[in-house]
Amino acid sequence: MKHWIEAARLRTLPLSVSGILVGSFYALASPTENVLTPTQVFSWKIFGLLLLTTLGLQVLSNFANDYGDGVKGTDNEDRIGPKRALQSGVISPQAMKKAIVITAFLTFLSAVLLIYTAFHFTYFYYSLFFLVLGIIAITSAIRYTVGTGAYGYRGYGDIFVFVFFGLVSTYGSYFMFAKVFDVSLLLPAIAIGFLSVGVLNLNNMRDEDSDRKVGKNTLVVKMGGAKAKQYHYFLVITAMVLLLIFGFVQNFAIDQFLYLIVFLPLTSHLLRVKRATNPADLDPELKRLAISTFLVSLLLSLCLIYFISDMLV
């Protein structure tokens, strides 16, 4: 059990739910024309299933990455960071493959239950769209490193992370509650997507040399370490700007900008990345950026809750 918990990489789970928090509590704070009060939009049952499905997808992705990189030999002695399950031999490829199948099946069941709870049979086309989206998400989580055509080995991982950790996670969760579009939510959705891509970019910068040796052509391998740093600055700084603009668009009171306090560790993070000359120096920054992304999402969500409680008084 200890080895399976390690393979699930629990430290990656908070990052995966960042968009869910913002999208869900934005729904709570945003009444629509179809309801009388904002609290009628939100459902704790839908919120719980959103978390369960998202966590299932993240664990599935972690198992699949462990398996894909393990059988391809990408995880070897040259790789920086903690050893993975297949690499260390504590879990066999056959056992990991079974775990991937089981996790994918359970995640699909959770997704179906979520879709039914959110839309029932009233919104058939919405249900069909999210069902297809769920199948794509599950397939993408596996195909990132598994198979001969793994897109993570061709530099497309950043697109997957941006779409599913940013747009789908944030905007999709909001839509499941409200059943309407809100363009302003794109600001935090893109921001969370960029910060999530930043975590992947750090991982790829850390593993640039080992990835290049085994033919894993990540975006970092394609552009080189120097440009990857510039790309990283763009991701984090743009995310910070978008989150700031979102507060002004929503007419936040001064105390609702509490989430901006996380800009301090984000700025400190950028300075450490700039000074880093050894790939190993980037390893602790993975955790720092992931936690900072979760914290800014959590604080922004709390500010939205404050907004709704103040509006209902």
C-alpha angles and dihedrals in degrees: 000000000000092000093048091051089051091048089052087059098215092195089072094056100081091056091052093057096046094097092044091058095051096042094047098047091042085060089052090051097044119070117201133209090258097063139053100223134016093245090065090066095057126075125185089206092059090044092053093049090048090056093045094050093045093049089048090054091049094050089046090052092049093050091046093048091049091050098041097047090040098055092041092053093240090127101069140131091288093062117102119221136040118337117254126230100259092040092055093041097235091121124037123229090243093054092047091050090054090048090053092053093047094046092047091051094048091046090051091051090050090050092051091050090048093051092048092048092049100043109011108186094310095084102039097163092048089052092049092048094050091044090057090044090052092051090049090049093051092046092047092050089058099038094054091092105354121096136017092285096048105160093211087068091055099052100260098113093098091060092051093049093047094049099043102030093040118023101023096038096048105028095033094053091050092050092052088062104035103028088213136092124250114188095198090065088068088077097067091032091059091041094054089044091053093048090049090050086050090061090052091046091054090050091051093046089052091050098038097116097043092044092051091052094055096041098253098149102198120171088262092055089050097048101030132238097283095054090041089061091052089048089051093052089051093052097049099038093046090050091053092050093049092050090050092049090049090060091053093045089053091048092236118192115241093262091052089068089073090116089069088076087081088065086079096065089039091055091046088050092054091051092052091049090051092052094045113112098163120064089224089064089067095058097082089045089067091066093041094053093044092051092045090052091051092047095050089049092048094048092046089051091050089051089053090051089051088051094053094044090051091049094051095052 
